[in-house]
């Protein structure tokens, strides 16, 4: 057995033995594969948060007070109100971020007057979709928008 394969096997054994007891036993590849959607979802969330941090956080705080743009929880609430479903809201957000225009925003005239329009984002369509989906997921039903930016 070559040393590289031995060390890889040793690392895998150490990783699996350090996992919490609550995970199902990995007696077959099917059991292991059943966890793949959770790993992918966690990775997508992490990537989306990194995109937010790198590209959006400078202007958009997560919660009030607002910086130079509406807070994320307020945007999430507004897009849910206007579109009602994630697929349409994500399409609208991507379209807006690619070419911001007062005629294609979910925000009302008061928000546009207060914050103005954001610059076009130079992210790929995939990145825009990922961060838009993440934004939709930041919805907080306990957040009250106070109605002053509609």
N, C-alpha and C positions, 0 to 999 in steps of 0.2 A: 504494500500500500504506500502510495507516495505521501510525503509529509503534508502537502497542501490539502489533500482530501481528508487526511487524519485530523488536521487542525479545524477544517470546516465542520466535520462531524462532531468534534469536541465542543466547538462553539454552539452548534445547534442543540446538543444535549444540555449544555449549561443553560441556554436560553429557555428551553422547554421545562427544565426542572425548576427554574426560578419563577414560572408562571403561577398565578394564584390558583388555589385548589378549586375554586368555583367554576373553572373552565371545564368543558366536556373532555373526556379522555380522547386522545388522538390515536385511536386504534385503527383508523383507516384514513386515506386521503380525503374521502368524502366528508368526514368530520372536520378535518382541517380546512377544507375548501369552503365549508359552510360559514366560516368566519370571515372570508374574503370581503363580502360586501361591507362589513363593519370596518375593516381595515381601510378599504377604499374611501368610505365616507369620512373617516377620521383624517385621512391624508388630504382629501379635498377640502375639508374644513380648515385644516392647518394651512394649506396653500392659499385659500381664500383670505384667511386672516393675515397672511404674509403680504398678499396683494393689497389689502386694505391698509396695512401698516406702511407699506412702501409708497403707495400711490394716493391714498385718500385721507389718511389720518391727519395730515397737515391742516386740512380745511374742515373735515367732518369729525367732530367728537362723537363718541358713542352715545352719550346722553347730554342733556343740557348742563351747563350753558353752551350755547352755540359758539363756534369759533367764527370763521368767515363763511360758513355754509351750514345748512340744516344738519342737526345731529342724526346719526344713523337710525336710532329708534323712531324718530319722527318721520324719516323717509320711509321706513318699513311700514309704519302705520298708514301713511298717506297712500303708498302704492297698493296696500291691501284694500283700502277703501275704494280707490279708483278702479283697480283691475279685478280684484276678487280672486284671482288665481295666479299661481307662481309663474306658469309658462308665459302668459301674456305680460305680466309685470316685468319679467326678466327681458323679454324682447323689447319692451318699451324702454327699460333702463339702458340696455345696450345701445339702442338707436339714439337715445338722448346723449349718452356719454361720447358716442362717436362724433356727433354733430349737434351740440347744444343749441337749442332754438326755443324761444318762448312758445312757439306753436306746437312743440312736441314734448312738453313736460307735463308731468302729473301735478306739479306744484301750481298753486294759484298765483294770481297777480301780486298779492301782498308779499309772498315769499320771494318772487322775482324782484320786486322793488327793494326788499330788505337785503337780499343776498346777491342779486345780479345773476348772471349765467356763468356757469363754470367753464373753464377752457376744455376743448376737445381732448379726450384721453388718448394717448398713443400706445395703448395696450392692445394685444391681439384680441380677436373676437372671442376666443376661448377663455382668455383671462377676464374679459369684460363679463362674459356669461357666468363665470365662476364667482366673481365678486358680487355680481347682481343677485345670484341665487343665495349667496351668503347673506347679503343685505336683507333679502326677503325673510330669511330665517331669524333675523334679529328682532322680529316683532315681539313686543311686550304688551300683552292685553291690559296691563295695569298702567301703561303710560298714557297720560292725557295730553293731547296736543294743544289744548286751550284755544284752538281755533284762530290764532292770530296770524297764521301764515297761509291761509287758503286763498 
